Amino acid sequence: MATDIELLELFREELKLCKVSTGQVLIVLSEGTTRADYARAFLGAATLLGAEAFQINLPPRTKMGIAGEVGRTPLAGNRPAIEALKAADIVIDLVGLLFSHEQNEITASGTRMLFVHEPFDVLKKMFPTQQLRQRVEYGEALLGRARTLRVTSPHGTDVRYEMGQYPVMTEYGFTDTPGRWDHFPSGFLLSQGNDGAVNGKVVLAPGDIVVALRRYVASPITLTIERGMVTHIAGDGLDAELFRGYIESYNDPRAYAVSHIGWGLNHLARWTHLSTTRQGDSEIGVNGLAYYGNVLFSLGPNTELGGTNDTACHMDIPMRGCSLYLDDTLIVENGVVVDPAMQPA
């Protein structure tokens, strides 16, 4: 466990990357006693940088939704808190507002937002840099120009996305521009196929990670995709049964919608992390989401990209050893990023 001094020093460096300075207003949004040490350290770090800092602490939920339902937050309907957050320069989100209408409203006002959830050792090991930002933003330009995206793999994946309807979202671990959301730490980028314009087959192979299940795939799961929806889930092993059961438990047909697609660029993230830790509510699983060369396939909500699907079922699936093409230009080859501009120095 980190000491208060270690947290204070790390968070001060993070807030420097976010360009928090004298005269700015920083609000820490928290829930009950969860991450109270993080809240104290962020308030102290902001004060050292000359910002006006205070905390909004919401009553705790009876059910935490990080690993399950997304987009349902204790902030919903709390207009005084929402308006206060909209008036801040930056919000430190210790609650988990991603995919929520409340987050979209707050960032649309120009408030930047930083989501912090991972344990101290992950925050420290994957601490963001300007070089990581440059790699991610280079990828952003490539993905933003693309009109098609194709993913293949030796295991049988071959899926094609028509692109251009949705923006590109980047995550490099800090936010210094108005209205920007980011996740500390991270290191990947993503977008989404046009509505109804994703078709093909995705084969989840041994070693791929189903983040919601906190599990490596051990036996293949084959997803048939037609017009942006998973229409069939095939597989004989426990993995396929768990996958089907998890989605079915939401009783929401929108959970089968194909959501974002992108690739990981953080060489400090480790694919093996899930196997060496006991992840609980203390981790989102950012090592899996961001590890270098993964292709990040997703099902479920798309509100973070401006879409209308706000299903509570979200499935992030970082896949190993895949190849990704933008307009037939090879970007990731068998899990290796090929463009030198996106390779670490």
Buried (B, 14 or more C-beta within 10 A) or exposed (E): EBEEEEBBBBBBEBBBBBBBEEEBBBBBBBBBEBBEBBBBBBBBBBBBBEBBBEBBBBEBBEEBBBBBBBBBBBBEEBEEBBEBBBEBBBBBBBBBBBBBBBBBBBBEBBBBBBBBBBBBEBBBBBBBBEEBBBBBEBBBEBBBEBEBBBBBBEBEBEBBBBBBBBBBBBBBBBBBEEEBBBBBBBBBBBBBBBBBBBBBBBBBBEBBBBBBBBBBBEBBBBBBBEEBBBEEBEBEBEBBBBBBEBBEEBEBEBBBBBBBBBBBBBBBBBBEBBEEBEBEEBBBBBBBBBBBBBBBBBBBBBBBBEBEBBBBBBBBBBBBBBBBBBEEEEBBBEBEBBBEEBBEE
